[in-house]
Every structure is written in C-alpha cells, then in structure tokens.
C-alpha cells in the first residue's frame, strides 16, 4: 500500500514494531513527530541532500487511525514512507513502515548504493520506528 497521492515508486522495504498503546494514540504521536520542524543532525542531512522545502517528509495521506502516508524528495531520490497501524487489542498496535522510492540518474544510483544497498536505511528505519513507538508510550 503506497501513500494515497504518491506515485507508485518501487518497493524498498518494510519494518514493523509493536507498541503498547491504542492505534489512535500511536497515529497521533507519529503525525506530530513528522509535522515538527527538523532539528540537529536530521536538519543538517536534509540540507546536505537538498530536501524539498527543507523537510524530509510531508503528509500525503492521513486516515486516522489506520494509515499515515508521507512523501518527500531531494536531489538523489523521491520517496514515500507509508505507516499502517493495526490494532491488536485495546492497548496494543502493530505499526508497519513501508518505504517506496526511486533514485534517478547516476547520482541517484550512487546514493541508492550508499544508503539502501549498504543496509543503512534498514538499520535507521528500524531505529526510527522503535523510537516512534517508545515516544508514543511515554507521552
């Protein structure tokens, strides 16, 4: 499932995490996180790669509490990050983050090698979704 308005980019990967909070609480927390201004190393990285509008992602589709679709672009890639939220009980949710992306041109292919094929994206995405789940359970 890709974000509702995003073009169909090639599938990259998906990762899931369990959170001990209701789906709507997790959804709200994730949305708030991605609507905040970028700070620190993420802000510097976004500037380095030329992220459009200085943002890594913008909300593309939102169907609370089941789907949150984000899209973004920079000089090496255009991408979609789609979160789905599956209630597993009143206070437990499986959150899945699916990445789709395209890497145009030679520079895009070099970036893909550095980020995707090196498995850095996998490591960072897993850490990100664990952090999102943790933040929702403590807020």
N, CA, C and O atoms as CSV, one atom per row, in Angstrom:
chain,resi,resn,atom,element,x,y,z
A,1,UNK,N,N,0.853,-1.165,0.000
A,1,UNK,CA,C,0.000,0.000,0.000
A,1,UNK,C,C,0.901,1.232,0.000
A,1,UNK,O,O,1.679,1.424,0.935
A,2,UNK,N,N,0.812,2.037,-0.997
A,2,UNK,CA,C,1.582,3.281,-1.069
A,2,UNK,C,C,0.707,4.423,-0.587
A,2,UNK,O,O,-0.514,4.289,-0.502
A,3,UNK,N,N,1.327,5.532,-0.276
A,3,UNK,CA,C,0.573,6.708,0.145
A,3,UNK,C,C,-0.419,7.076,-0.954
A,3,UNK,O,O,-0.126,6.900,-2.136
A,4,UNK,N,N,-1.576,7.579,-0.578
A,4,UNK,CA,C,-2.698,7.771,-1.493
A,4,UNK,C,C,-2.377,8.635,-2.704
A,4,UNK,O,O,-2.775,8.280,-3.813
A,5,UNK,N,N,-1.688,9.728,-2.545
A,5,UNK,CA,C,-1.438,10.638,-3.649
A,5,UNK,C,C,-0.058,10.465,-4.259
A,5,UNK,O,O,0.236,11.070,-5.289
A,6,UNK,N,N,0.781,9.667,-3.657
A,6,UNK,CA,C,2.155,9.485,-4.137
A,6,UNK,C,C,2.168,8.609,-5.381
A,6,UNK,O,O,1.369,7.681,-5.502
A,7,UNK,N,N,3.079,8.906,-6.305
A,7,UNK,CA,C,3.257,7.993,-7.438
A,7,UNK,C,C,3.689,6.622,-6.923
A,7,UNK,O,O,4.184,6.496,-5.803
A,8,UNK,N,N,3.502,5.620,-7.735
A,8,UNK,CA,C,3.917,4.267,-7.361
A,8,UNK,C,C,5.418,4.120,-7.563
A,8,UNK,O,O,5.874,3.791,-8.658
A,9,UNK,N,N,6.165,4.357,-6.532
A,9,UNK,CA,C,7.610,4.171,-6.576
A,9,UNK,C,C,7.923,2.706,-6.300
A,9,UNK,O,O,7.117,2.011,-5.681
A,10,UNK,N,N,9.076,2.226,-6.748
A,10,UNK,CA,C,9.454,0.840,-6.464
A,10,UNK,C,C,9.552,0.568,-4.954
A,10,UNK,O,O,9.962,1.424,-4.170
A,11,UNK,N,N,9.165,-0.638,-4.588
A,11,UNK,CA,C,9.226,-1.093,-3.199
A,11,UNK,C,C,10.686,-1.196,-2.755
A,11,UNK,O,O,11.536,-1.693,-3.493
A,12,UNK,N,N,10.963,-0.722,-1.547
A,12,UNK,CA,C,12.300,-0.849,-0.957
A,12,UNK,C,C,12.275,-1.859,0.186
A,12,UNK,O,O,12.970,-2.874,0.136
A,13,UNK,N,N,11.473,-1.584,1.216
A,13,UNK,CA,C,11.404,-2.497,2.350
A,13,UNK,C,C,10.262,-2.093,3.267
A,13,UNK,O,O,9.622,-1.058,3.079
A,14,UNK,N,N,10.022,-2.942,4.269
A,14,UNK,CA,C,9.069,-2.581,5.319
A,14,UNK,C,C,9.483,-3.246,6.613
A,14,UNK,O,O,10.062,-4.332,6.638
A,15,UNK,N,N,9.157,-2.541,7.695
A,15,UNK,CA,C,9.538,-2.986,9.034
A,15,UNK,C,C,8.378,-2.709,9.978
A,15,UNK,O,O,7.645,-1.735,9.806
A,16,UNK,N,N,8.216,-3.572,10.978
A,16,UNK,CA,C,7.127,-3.427,11.940
A,16,UNK,C,C,7.658,-3.413,13.360
A,16,UNK,O,O,8.741,-3.918,13.655
A,17,UNK,N,N,6.854,-2.817,14.226
A,17,UNK,CA,C,7.161,-2.775,15.647
A,17,UNK,C,C,5.832,-2.846,16.399
A,17,UNK,O,O,4.805,-2.384,15.903
A,18,UNK,N,N,5.859,-3.423,17.593
A,18,UNK,CA,C,4.675,-3.453,18.447
A,18,UNK,C,C,4.782,-2.339,19.471
A,18,UNK,O,O,5.853,-2.074,20.017
A,19,UNK,N,N,3.652,-1.690,19.722
A,19,UNK,CA,C,3.607,-0.617,20.719
A,19,UNK,C,C,2.447,-0.880,21.666
A,19,UNK,O,O,1.359,-1.270,21.241
A,20,UNK,N,N,2.687,-0.666,22.938
A,20,UNK,CA,C,1.658,-0.893,23.950
A,20,UNK,C,C,0.813,0.358,24.161
A,20,UNK,O,O,0.730,0.893,25.266
A,21,UNK,N,N,0.190,0.809,23.080
A,21,UNK,CA,C,-0.729,1.950,23.098
A,21,UNK,C,C,-1.809,1.699,22.050
A,21,UNK,O,O,-1.588,0.948,21.100
A,22,UNK,N,N,-2.980,2.324,22.216
A,22,UNK,CA,C,-4.016,2.209,21.185
A,22,UNK,C,C,-3.542,2.806,19.856
A,22,UNK,O,O,-2.684,3.688,19.834
A,23,UNK,N,N,-4.103,2.321,18.765
A,23,UNK,CA,C,-3.699,2.773,17.426
A,23,UNK,C,C,-3.850,4.279,17.253
A,23,UNK,O,O,-2.988,4.916,16.648
A,24,UNK,N,N,-4.931,4.860,17.772
A,24,UNK,CA,C,-5.132,6.303,17.585
A,24,UNK,C,C,-4.084,7.125,18.331
A,24,UNK,O,O,-3.670,8.180,17.850
A,25,UNK,N,N,-3.656,6.658,19.488
A,25,UNK,CA,C,-2.620,7.361,20.253
A,25,UNK,C,C,-1.290,7.297,19.502
A,25,UNK,O,O,-0.581,8.298,19.398
A,26,UNK,N,N,-0.957,6.121,18.982
A,26,UNK,CA,C,0.283,5.960,18.220
A,26,UNK,C,C,0.235,6.803,16.948
A,26,UNK,O,O,1.207,7.486,16.624
A,27,UNK,N,N,-0.871,6.763,16.233
A,27,UNK,CA,C,-1.039,7.540,14.997
A,27,UNK,C,C,-0.825,9.027,15.276
A,27,UNK,O,O,-0.076,9.696,14.564
A,28,UNK,N,N,-1.489,9.540,16.321
A,28,UNK,CA,C,-1.353,10.965,16.664
A,28,UNK,C,C,0.097,11.326,16.971
A,28,UNK,O,O,0.587,12.367,16.535
A,29,UNK,N,N,0.774,10.476,17.712
A,29,UNK,CA,C,2.157,10.742,18.090
A,29,UNK,C,C,3.073,10.752,16.865
A,29,UNK,O,O,3.932,11.625,16.737
A,30,UNK,N,N,2.891,9.788,15.969
A,30,UNK,CA,C,3.717,9.731,14.758
A,30,UNK,C,C,3.461,10.958,13.890
A,30,UNK,O,O,4.405,11.563,13.383
A,31,UNK,N,N,2.208,11.327,13.714
A,31,UNK,CA,C,1.907,12.508,12.892
A,31,UNK,C,C,2.551,13.764,13.483
A,31,UNK,O,O,3.162,14.554,12.763
A,32,UNK,N,N,2.409,13.941,14.790
A,32,UNK,CA,C,3.029,15.113,15.433
A,32,UNK,C,C,4.537,15.131,15.194
A,32,UNK,O,O,5.115,16.184,14.928
A,33,UNK,N,N,5.162,13.976,15.289
A,33,UNK,CA,C,6.610,13.893,15.089
A,33,UNK,C,C,7.000,14.385,13.704
A,33,UNK,O,O,7.953,15.152,13.568
A,34,UNK,N,N,6.286,13.960,12.686
A,34,UNK,CA,C,6.658,14.331,11.323
A,34,UNK,C,C,6.204,15.729,10.931
A,34,UNK,O,O,6.622,16.244,9.894
A,35,UNK,N,N,5.359,16.350,11.740
A,35,UNK,CA,C,4.958,17.733,11.465
A,35,UNK,C,C,5.875,18.745,12.142
A,35,UNK,O,O,5.814,19.938,11.842
A,36,UNK,N,N,6.722,18.276,13.051
A,36,UNK,CA,C,7.659,19.178,13.734
A,36,UNK,C,C,8.766,19.620,12.782
A,36,UNK,O,O,9.110,18.896,11.847
A,37,UNK,N,N,9.323,20.807,13.017
A,37,UNK,CA,C,10.486,21.225,12.222
A,37,UNK,C,C,11.670,20.292,12.489
A,37,UNK,O,O,11.825,19.762,13.589
A,38,UNK,N,N,12.487,20.106,11.473
A,38,UNK,CA,C,13.683,19.279,11.628
A,38,UNK,C,C,14.687,19.980,12.531
A,38,UNK,O,O,14.775,21.208,12.545
A,39,UNK,N,N,15.441,19.189,13.283
A,39,UNK,CA,C,16.473,19.738,14.164
A,39,UNK,C,C,17.726,18.874,14.070
A,39,UNK,O,O,17.694,17.756,13.556
A,40,UNK,N,N,18.809,19.409,14.569
A,40,UNK,CA,C,20.049,18.652,14.740
A,40,UNK,C,C,20.582,18.017,13.477
A,40,UNK,O,O,20.576,18.621,12.404
A,41,UNK,N,N,21.047,16.779,13.623
A,41,UNK,CA,C,21.691,16.070,12.523
A,41,UNK,C,C,20.718,15.816,11.372
A,41,UNK,O,O,21.130,15.819,10.212
A,42,UNK,N,N,19.442,15.598,11.668
A,42,UNK,CA,C,18.456,15.366,10.607
A,42,UNK,C,C,18.286,16.625,9.763
A,42,UNK,O,O,18.183,16.548,8.539
A,43,UNK,N,N,18.257,17.761,10.406
A,43,UNK,CA,C,18.147,19.033,9.680
A,43,UNK,C,C,19.369,19.251,8.787
A,43,UNK,O,O,19.235,19.653,7.631
A,44,UNK,N,N,20.545,18.988,9.322
A,44,UNK,CA,C,21.775,19.158,8.537
A,44,UNK,C,C,21.813,18.189,7.355
A,44,UNK,O,O,22.231,18.561,6.258
A,45,UNK,N,N,21.381,16.954,7.577
A,45,UNK,CA,C,21.354,15.971,6.492
A,45,UNK,C,C,20.367,16.398,5.402
A,45,UNK,O,O,20.674,16.306,4.214
A,46,UNK,N,N,19.190,16.862,5.805
A,46,UNK,CA,C,18.191,17.324,4.831
A,46,UNK,C,C,18.746,18.463,3.985
A,46,UNK,O,O,18.509,18.516,2.778
A,47,UNK,N,N,19.477,19.367,4.611
A,47,UNK,CA,C,20.088,20.477,3.868
A,47,UNK,C,C,21.172,19.955,2.925
A,47,UNK,O,O,21.281,20.420,1.790
A,48,UNK,N,N,21.961,19.008,3.376
A,48,UNK,CA,C,23.049,18.453,2.574
A,48,UNK,C,C,22.533,17.804,1.287
A,48,UNK,O,O,23.111,17.995,0.217
A,49,UNK,N,N,21.446,17.039,1.394
A,49,UNK,CA,C,20.920,16.341,0.212
A,49,UNK,C,C,19.910,17.181,-0.563
A,49,UNK,O,O,19.411,16.748,-1.601
A,50,UNK,N,N,19.606,18.381,-0.065
A,50,UNK,CA,C,18.689,19.272,-0.773
A,50,UNK,C,C,17.234,18.861,-0.676
A,50,UNK,O,O,16.511,18.905,-1.671
A,51,UNK,N,N,16.794,18.461,0.511
A,51,UNK,CA,C,15.398,18.064,0.695
A,51,UNK,C,C,14.472,19.212,0.314
A,51,UNK,O,O,14.690,20.358,0.706
A,52,UNK,N,N,13.434,18.890,-0.458
A,52,UNK,CA,C,12.491,19.907,-0.910
A,52,UNK,C,C,11.827,20.586,0.279
A,52,UNK,O,O,11.317,19.927,1.185
A,53,UNK,N,N,11.841,21.903,0.259
A,53,UNK,CA,C,11.218,22.669,1.326
A,53,UNK,C,C,11.915,22.526,2.665
A,53,UNK,O,O,11.367,22.925,3.692
A,54,UNK,N,N,13.121,21.960,2.670
A,54,UNK,CA,C,13.842,21.776,3.922
A,54,UNK,C,C,13.206,20.750,4.843
A,54,UNK,O,O,13.499,20.718,6.038
A,55,UNK,N,N,12.329,19.904,4.286
A,55,UNK,CA,C,11.633,18.885,5.078
A,55,UNK,C,C,11.956,17.513,4.522
A,55,UNK,O,O,12.034,17.335,3.307
A,56,UNK,N,N,12.143,16.556,5.392
A,56,UNK,CA,C,12.378,15.188,4.939
A,56,UNK,C,C,11.095,14.588,4.373
A,56,UNK,O,O,11.135,13.837,3.399
A,57,UNK,N,N,9.953,14.920,4.985
A,57,UNK,CA,C,8.661,14.358,4.589
A,57,UNK,C,C,7.563,15.398,4.748
A,57,UNK,O,O,7.669,16.319,5.557
A,58,UNK,N,N,6.508,15.231,3.960
A,58,UNK,CA,C,5.258,15.957,4.178
A,58,UNK,C,C,4.138,14.918,4.188
A,58,UNK,O,O,4.244,13.869,3.553
A,59,UNK,N,N,3.071,15.222,4.912
A,59,UNK,CA,C,1.932,14.310,4.967
A,59,UNK,C,C,1.230,14.333,3.613
A,59,UNK,O,O,0.862,15.391,3.102
A,60,UNK,N,N,1.055,13.153,3.050
A,60,UNK,CA,C,0.418,12.978,1.751
A,60,UNK,C,C,-0.993,12.418,1.901
A,60,UNK,O,O,-1.896,12.790,1.151
A,61,UNK,N,N,-1.178,11.534,2.860
A,61,UNK,CA,C,-2.493,10.954,3.119
A,61,UNK,C,C,-2.590,10.629,4.603
A,61,UNK,O,O,-1.615,10.235,5.243
A,62,UNK,N,N,-3.788,10.807,5.124
A,62,UNK,CA,C,-3.993,10.583,6.554
A,62,UNK,C,C,-5.389,10.015,6.775
A,62,UNK,O,O,-6.394,10.666,6.489
A,63,UNK,N,N,-5.431,8.797,7.286
A,63,UNK,CA,C,-6.692,8.141,7.623
A,63,UNK,C,C,-6.565,7.610,9.044
A,63,UNK,O,O,-6.203,6.454,9.262
A,64,UNK,N,N,-6.868,8.471,9.999
A,64,UNK,CA,C,-6.724,8.121,11.402
A,64,UNK,C,C,-7.727,7.043,11.764
A,64,UNK,O,O,-8.894,7.174,11.396
A,65,UNK,N,N,-7.345,5.999,12.453
A,65,UNK,CA,C,-6.022,5.687,12.986
A,65,UNK,C,C,-5.281,4.602,12.201
A,65,UNK,O,O,-4.392,3.954,12.753
A,66,UNK,N,N,-5.627,4.387,10.921
A,66,UNK,CA,C,-5.060,3.244,10.217
A,66,UNK,C,C,-3.909,3.503,9.280
A,66,UNK,O,O,-3.111,2.601,9.023
A,67,UNK,N,N,-3.797,4.740,8.749
A,67,UNK,CA,C,-2.809,4.998,7.702
A,67,UNK,C,C,-2.262,6.408,7.819
A,67,UNK,O,O,-3.006,7.358,8.061
A,68,UNK,N,N,-0.970,6.534,7.647
A,68,UNK,CA,C,-0.332,7.843,7.553
A,68,UNK,C,C,0.711,7.739,6.446
A,68,UNK,O,O,1.713,7.037,6.584
A,69,UNK,N,N,0.461,8.447,5.349
A,69,UNK,CA,C,1.353,8.395,4.198
A,69,UNK,C,C,2.170,9.668,4.096
A,69,UNK,O,O,1.624,10.771,4.116
A,70,UNK,N,N,3.465,9.512,3.986
A,70,UNK,CA,C,4.385,10.639,3.880
A,70,UNK,C,C,5.128,10.545,2.555
A,70,UNK,O,O,5.394,9.450,2.060
A,71,UNK,N,N,5.460,11.691,1.989
A,71,UNK,CA,C,6.272,11.724,0.774
A,71,UNK,C,C,7.372,12.755,0.944
A,71,UNK,O,O,7.281,13.650,1.784
A,72,UNK,N,N,8.407,12.617,0.136
A,72,UNK,CA,C,9.498,13.573,0.169
A,72,UNK,C,C,10.368,13.422,-1.062
A,72,UNK,O,O,10.230,12.475,-1.836
A,73,UNK,N,N,11.261,14.373,-1.220
A,73,UNK,CA,C,12.184,14.330,-2.357
A,73,UNK,C,C,13.424,15.145,-2.025
A,73,UNK,O,O,13.373,16.111,-1.265
A,74,UNK,N,N,14.530,14.735,-2.610
A,74,UNK,CA,C,15.761,15.517,-2.562
A,74,UNK,C,C,16.512,15.260,-3.856
A,74,UNK,O,O,16.004,14.564,-4.736
A,75,UNK,N,N,17.684,15.796,-3.984
A,75,UNK,CA,C,18.361,15.739,-5.290
A,75,UNK,C,C,18.706,14.329,-5.748
A,75,UNK,O,O,19.023,14.144,-6.923
A,76,UNK,N,N,18.658,13.331,-4.876
A,76,UNK,CA,C,19.030,11.969,-5.254
A,76,UNK,C,C,17.865,10.990,-5.300
A,76,UNK,O,O,18.015,9.879,-5.808
A,77,UNK,N,N,16.702,11.385,-4.776
A,77,UNK,CA,C,15.612,10.424,-4.641
A,77,UNK,C,C,14.263,11.117,-4.470
A,77,UNK,O,O,14.174,12.261,-4.025
A,78,UNK,N,N,13.218,10.380,-4.840
A,78,UNK,CA,C,11.835,10.729,-4.500
A,78,UNK,C,C,11.286,9.499,-3.785
A,78,UNK,O,O,11.550,8.371,-4.202
A,79,UNK,N,N,10.525,9.706,-2.712
A,79,UNK,CA,C,10.199,8.570,-1.865
A,79,UNK,C,C,8.866,8.743,-1.153
A,79,UNK,O,O,8.345,9.849,-1.008
A,80,UNK,N,N,8.335,7.603,-0.715
A,80,UNK,CA,C,7.121,7.561,0.097
A,80,UNK,C,C,7.391,6.657,1.296
A,80,UNK,O,O,7.998,5.594,1.166
A,81,UNK,N,N,6.936,7.090,2.445
A,81,UNK,CA,C,7.016,6.300,3.672
A,81,UNK,C,C,5.589,6.165,4.180
A,81,UNK,O,O,4.972,7.147,4.592
A,82,UNK,N,N,5.071,4.947,4.146
A,82,UNK,CA,C,3.678,4.707,4.499
A,82,UNK,C,C,3.606,3.912,5.795
A,82,UNK,O,O,4.122,2.799,5.894
A,83,UNK,N,N,2.955,4.510,6.783
A,83,UNK,CA,C,2.746,3.840,8.065
A,83,UNK,C,C,1.347,3.253,8.087
A,83,UNK,O,O,0.380,3.924,7.725
A,84,UNK,N,N,1.239,2.001,8.511
A,84,UNK,CA,C,-0.062,1.413,8.799
A,84,UNK,C,C,-0.080,1.035,10.274
A,84,UNK,O,O,0.944,0.674,10.854
A,85,UNK,N,N,-1.261,1.125,10.862
A,85,UNK,CA,C,-1.441,0.899,12.293
A,85,UNK,C,C,-2.524,-0.158,12.462
A,85,UNK,O,O,-3.690,0.078,12.145
A,86,UNK,N,N,-2.130,-1.320,12.962
A,86,UNK,CA,C,-3.048,-2.442,13.118
A,86,UNK,C,C,-3.321,-2.685,14.604
A,86,UNK,O,O,-2.430,-3.123,15.332
A,87,UNK,N,N,-4.548,-2.404,15.061
A,87,UNK,CA,C,-4.872,-2.677,16.463
A,87,UNK,C,C,-4.811,-4.185,16.742
A,87,UNK,O,O,-5.369,-4.991,15.997
A,88,UNK,N,N,-4.133,-4.542,17.812
A,88,UNK,CA,C,-4.038,-5.943,18.219
A,88,UNK,C,C,-4.764,-6.172,19.537
A,88,UNK,O,O,-4.693,-7.260,20.109
A,89,UNK,N,N,-5.440,-5.180,20.003
A,89,UNK,CA,C,-6.158,-5.191,21.267
A,89,UNK,C,C,-6.396,-3.748,21.649
A,89,UNK,O,O,-6.009,-2.845,20.908
A,90,UNK,N,N,-7.027,-3.509,22.791
A,90,UNK,CA,C,-7.343,-2.125,23.152
A,90,UNK,C,C,-6.109,-1.253,23.390
A,90,UNK,O,O,-6.163,-0.040,23.186
A,91,UNK,N,N,-5.008,-1.854,23.816
A,91,UNK,CA,C,-3.804,-1.078,24.139
A,91,UNK,C,C,-2.552,-1.656,23.487
A,91,UNK,O,O,-1.465,-1.599,24.060
A,92,UNK,N,N,-2.708,-2.207,22.299
A,92,UNK,CA,C,-1.543,-2.773,21.593
A,92,UNK,C,C,-1.753,-2.580,20.094
A,92,UNK,O,O,-2.831,-2.841,19.560
A,93,UNK,N,N,-0.690,-2.116,19.428
A,93,UNK,CA,C,-0.773,-1.806,18.000
A,93,UNK,C,C,0.492,-2.268,17.290
A,93,UNK,O,O,1.604,-2.106,17.793
A,94,UNK,N,N,0.296,-2.847,16.114
A,94,UNK,CA,C,1.437,-3.133,15.237
A,94,UNK,C,C,1.533,-1.973,14.248
A,94,UNK,O,O,0.595,-1.697,13.501
A,95,UNK,N,N,2.681,-1.300,14.258
A,95,UNK,CA,C,2.937,-0.225,13.304
A,95,UNK,C,C,3.931,-0.754,12.275
A,95,UNK,O,O,4.988,-1.279,12.626
A,96,UNK,N,N,3.576,-0.607,11.004
A,96,UNK,CA,C,4.453,-1.020,9.913
A,96,UNK,C,C,4.812,0.201,9.087
A,96,UNK,O,O,3.948,1.007,8.741
A,97,UNK,N,N,6.088,0.330,8.777
A,97,UNK,CA,C,6.581,1.422,7.931
A,97,UNK,C,C,7.092,0.814,6.632
A,97,UNK,O,O,8.012,-0.004,6.632
A,98,UNK,N,N,6.480,1.225,5.526
A,98,UNK,CA,C,6.867,0.724,4.201
A,98,UNK,C,C,7.502,1.857,3.415
A,98,UNK,O,O,6.959,2.960,3.347
A,99,UNK,N,N,8.653,1.579,2.823
A,99,UNK,CA,C,9.356,2.567,2.008
A,99,UNK,C,C,9.272,2.185,0.536
A,99,UNK,O,O,9.518,1.039,0.157
A,100,UNK,N,N,8.923,3.163,-0.278
A,100,UNK,CA,C,8.981,3.061,-1.730
A,100,UNK,C,C,9.796,4.253,-2.201
A,100,UNK,O,O,9.658,5.351,-1.663
A,101,UNK,N,N,10.647,4.046,-3.205
A,101,UNK,CA,C,11.490,5.159,-3.648
A,101,UNK,C,C,12.009,4.923,-5.054
A,101,UNK,O,O,12.079,3.794,-5.539
A,102,UNK,N,N,12.368,6.026,-5.691
A,102,UNK,CA,C,13.028,5.994,-6.989
A,102,UNK,C,C,14.306,6.818,-6.867
A,102,UNK,O,O,14.341,7.827,-6.163
A,103,UNK,N,N,15.355,6.378,-7.559
A,103,UNK,CA,C,16.675,7.012,-7.480
A,103,UNK,C,C,17.141,7.331,-8.901
A,103,UNK,O,O,17.872,6.542,-9.498
A,104,UNK,N,N,16.730,8.470,-9.447
A,104,UNK,CA,C,17.027,8.755,-10.855
A,104,UNK,C,C,18.489,9.128,-11.106
A,104,UNK,O,O,19.158,9.725,-10.262
A,105,UNK,N,N,18.951,8.755,-12.287
A,105,UNK,CA,C,20.275,9.165,-12.735
A,105,UNK,C,C,21.415,8.446,-12.044
A,105,UNK,O,O,21.219,7.614,-11.158
A,106,UNK,N,N,22.608,8.795,-12.477
A,106,UNK,CA,C,23.823,8.194,-11.918
A,106,UNK,C,C,23.977,8.567,-10.446
A,106,UNK,O,O,24.298,7.717,-9.616
A,107,UNK,N,N,23.748,9.842,-10.124
A,107,UNK,CA,C,23.873,10.275,-8.724
A,107,UNK,C,C,22.869,9.540,-7.846
A,107,UNK,O,O,23.189,9.159,-6.720
A,108,UNK,N,N,21.657,9.340,-8.354
A,108,UNK,CA,C,20.646,8.602,-7.603
A,108,UNK,C,C,21.057,7.162,-7.357
A,108,UNK,O,O,20.839,6.628,-6.269
A,109,UNK,N,N,21.646,6.536,-8.354
A,109,UNK,CA,C,22.087,5.149,-8.201
A,109,UNK,C,C,23.243,5.033,-7.213
A,109,UNK,O,O,23.319,4.072,-6.448
A,110,UNK,N,N,24.136,6.008,-7.233
A,110,UNK,CA,C,25.225,6.018,-6.246
A,110,UNK,C,C,24.671,6.196,-4.835
A,110,UNK,O,O,25.126,5.543,-3.896
A,111,UNK,N,N,23.689,7.081,-4.692
A,111,UNK,CA,C,23.043,7.296,-3.396
A,111,UNK,C,C,22.355,6.005,-2.939
A,111,UNK,O,O,22.461,5.619,-1.774
A,112,UNK,N,N,21.655,5.345,-3.857
A,112,UNK,CA,C,20.977,4.089,-3.521
A,112,UNK,C,C,21.985,3.060,-3.012
A,112,UNK,O,O,21.717,2.350,-2.043
A,113,UNK,N,N,23.130,2.982,-3.661
A,113,UNK,CA,C,24.171,2.058,-3.212
A,113,UNK,C,C,24.636,2.415,-1.807
A,113,UNK,O,O,24.801,1.538,-0.959
A,114,UNK,N,N,24.846,3.696,-1.565
A,114,UNK,CA,C,25.351,4.140,-0.260
A,114,UNK,C,C,24.332,3.946,0.853
A,114,UNK,O,O,24.700,3.618,1.981
A,115,UNK,N,N,23.062,4.143,0.548
A,115,UNK,CA,C,22.044,4.142,1.606
A,115,UNK,C,C,21.244,2.843,1.672
A,115,UNK,O,O,21.046,2.298,2.758
A,116,UNK,N,N,20.788,2.349,0.546
A,116,UNK,CA,C,19.921,1.170,0.541
A,116,UNK,C,C,20.740,-0.122,0.516
A,116,UNK,O,O,20.571,-0.987,1.375
A,117,UNK,N,N,21.603,-0.244,-0.448
A,117,UNK,CA,C,22.359,-1.499,-0.592
A,117,UNK,C,C,23.329,-1.730,0.561
A,117,UNK,O,O,23.692,-2.872,0.844
A,118,UNK,N,N,23.746,-0.672,1.221
A,118,UNK,CA,C,24.637,-0.815,2.383
A,118,UNK,C,C,23.883,-1.273,3.627
A,118,UNK,O,O,24.494,-1.628,4.635
A,119,UNK,N,N,22.557,-1.264,3.553
A,119,UNK,CA,C,21.655,-1.622,4.657
A,119,UNK,C,C,21.534,-0.516,5.706
A,119,UNK,O,O,20.906,-0.720,6.745
A,120,UNK,N,N,22.119,0.634,5.449
A,120,UNK,CA,C,21.994,1.755,6.388
A,120,UNK,C,C,20.531,2.156,6.546
A,120,UNK,O,O,20.083,2.446,7.655
A,121,UNK,N,N,19.786,2.173,5.446
A,121,UNK,CA,C,18.365,2.533,5.517
A,121,UNK,C,C,17.611,1.573,6.429
A,121,UNK,O,O,16.783,1.999,7.234
A,122,UNK,N,N,17.892,0.302,6.306
A,122,UNK,CA,C,17.233,-0.720,7.135
A,122,UNK,C,C,17.494,-0.458,8.619
A,122,UNK,O,O,16.568,-0.458,9.430
A,123,UNK,N,N,18.737,-0.240,8.954
A,123,UNK,CA,C,19.116,0.000,10.350
A,123,UNK,C,C,18.452,1.273,10.876
A,123,UNK,O,O,17.888,1.279,11.970
A,124,UNK,N,N,18.522,2.341,10.095
A,124,UNK,CA,C,17.959,3.624,10.537
A,124,UNK,C,C,16.440,3.582,10.626
A,124,UNK,O,O,15.861,4.164,11.544
A,125,UNK,N,N,15.786,2.903,9.687
A,125,UNK,CA,C,14.323,2.816,9.723
A,125,UNK,C,C,13.856,2.018,10.931
A,125,UNK,O,O,12.903,2.409,11.605
A,126,UNK,N,N,14.515,0.912,11.206
A,126,UNK,CA,C,14.144,0.125,12.392
A,126,UNK,C,C,14.322,0.948,13.667
A,126,UNK,O,O,13.463,0.926,14.548
A,127,UNK,N,N,15.423,1.666,13.762
A,127,UNK,CA,C,15.648,2.510,14.939
A,127,UNK,C,C,14.587,3.604,15.023
A,127,UNK,O,O,14.103,3.918,16.111
A,128,UNK,N,N,14.226,4.182,13.883
A,128,UNK,CA,C,13.220,5.242,13.871
A,128,UNK,C,C,11.872,4.728,14.366
A,128,UNK,O,O,11.241,5.373,15.204
A,129,UNK,N,N,11.418,3.578,13.866
A,129,UNK,CA,C,10.089,3.127,14.276
A,129,UNK,C,C,10.079,2.673,15.733
A,129,UNK,O,O,9.071,2.826,16.422
A,130,UNK,N,N,11.186,2.119,16.202
A,130,UNK,CA,C,11.256,1.792,17.640
A,130,UNK,C,C,11.156,3.068,18.472
A,130,UNK,O,O,10.463,3.099,19.489
A,131,UNK,N,N,11.847,4.116,18.039
A,131,UNK,CA,C,11.783,5.397,18.743
A,131,UNK,C,C,10.391,6.008,18.705
A,131,UNK,O,O,9.927,6.565,19.700
A,132,UNK,N,N,9.720,5.904,17.557
A,132,UNK,CA,C,8.350,6.422,17.452
A,132,UNK,C,C,7.417,5.681,18.404
A,132,UNK,O,O,6.584,6.302,19.066
A,133,UNK,N,N,7.550,4.367,18.477
A,133,UNK,CA,C,6.711,3.574,19.380
A,133,UNK,C,C,7.003,3.927,20.835
A,133,UNK,O,O,6.086,4.074,21.643
A,134,UNK,N,N,8.274,4.061,21.158
A,134,UNK,CA,C,8.670,4.403,22.532
A,134,UNK,C,C,8.128,5.779,22.918
A,134,UNK,O,O,7.607,5.957,24.020
A,135,UNK,N,N,8.251,6.746,22.014
A,135,UNK,CA,C,7.768,8.102,22.288
A,135,UNK,C,C,6.259,8.097,22.558
A,135,UNK,O,O,5.784,8.799,23.450
A,136,UNK,N,N,5.520,7.317,21.798
A,136,UNK,CA,C,4.063,7.272,21.976
A,136,UNK,C,C,3.676,6.660,23.314
A,136,UNK,O,O,2.662,7.043,23.897
A,137,UNK,N,N,4.467,5.718,23.805
A,137,UNK,CA,C,4.124,5.068,25.074
A,137,UNK,C,C,4.510,5.907,26.282
A,137,UNK,O,O,4.046,5.648,27.392
A,138,UNK,N,N,5.359,6.915,26.071
A,138,UNK,CA,C,5.787,7.744,27.202
A,138,UNK,C,C,5.174,9.136,27.190
A,138,UNK,O,O,5.416,9.928,28.101
A,139,UNK,N,N,4.382,9.441,26.165
A,139,UNK,CA,C,3.802,10.799,26.110
A,139,UNK,C,C,2.377,10.829,26.593
A,139,UNK,O,O,1.753,11.890,26.609
